[in-house]
Amino acid sequence: MRLCDLRGSEESLAEALTDIDIVISCVGPAEQQDQIPLAKAAKKAGVKRFVPCGFITVAPPGGIMWLRDEKETVYNHIKQLWLPYTIVDVGWWYQLSYPRLESGRVDYAMTTANNEIVGDGNTRTALTDLRDIGRYIARIIVDDRTLNRMVFAYNTVVTQNQIYDLLEEIGEEKIQRNYVSEETVYTRVLAARQSSETYPFDPVKFIPRYLAEYQLSWGIRGDNNPEYAKYLGYLDAKELYPDFRPTDFREYLESVVRGTAKGIYTDRTISRAQQREFPRTESSDSLYTRIFPRAESSDSLYMSR
């Protein structure tokens, strides 16, 4: 392991990458631009494959998701350097996909209540178990077919209604279904964008924007599915590695209900703050009313495929 400062000099970064064949970047959402000097250093050091921090849902560039556009800026810089690369996106995580049970049995593994269904709940979206991402990457980075390509690595494709149905069956509890209209999602996006565009940059203010734009992309537009990924030029990991056995989604939910699953982000400051501010016994309607400021109109955001 070699320690280095991503904001250090290009020379120090290049020295740290000497004799390294593959670089995999896993920076936070607000640090995407820090990868640009790392990519320059990788080029100077002769790195044979650079894997930038993708690992999100499939979405097109150009105004749908701020996070996607930040990543695309890095991707474009990599291409300008003529640096060998592989971009990997993984869909939405199992660990963030399911709603709360009224009994509270699954609260231990949840970051927020997550009790909203976007649109009519029938939009297909690709899911991946967070624990499977490393297994996918281990194959992808040694595969010549993935060099200078984008890869979509995912486990299954479901709708939110199907997730609710499955958790109700496993947990033997009825879950209240709180549908959020397309208009409401667009209004949230506009409001979140307006409130986040401040100087200096404040990453905490972008959390509502991340949430709203994700809902717009995978929940309303339906970007996060294998067919659209192929249209955008992704290779499909299921076709590349037909023998890969991902974690089964039903088995994962069964472990959540049993109490043996592990939550994510539950130890982070922002997660604890959200849990204190929005008790899980409240409706998610109340939660989102407080997260997202009001906006007069969302007409300018009506973009659909």
Protein Blocks (a to p, Z undefined) as FASTA:
>chain_A
ZZddfklcfklmmmmmgoiabdcddddfklmmmmmmmmmmmmmnopabdcddehiacdde
hhjamklmmmmmmmmmmmmnopacddddebjafklmbccdfklmmmmmpfblolacehjl
paccddddfklmmmmmmmmmmcfklgoiacdddfbdcdfklmmmmmmmmnopacdddddd
fklmmmmmmmmmmmmmccdddfklmmmmmmmmmmmmmmmnomacfklmmmnopacfklmm
mmbccddfklmmmmmmnopaccehklgmklmmmmmmmcckbcfklmmmmmpccdfbfklm
mccZZ
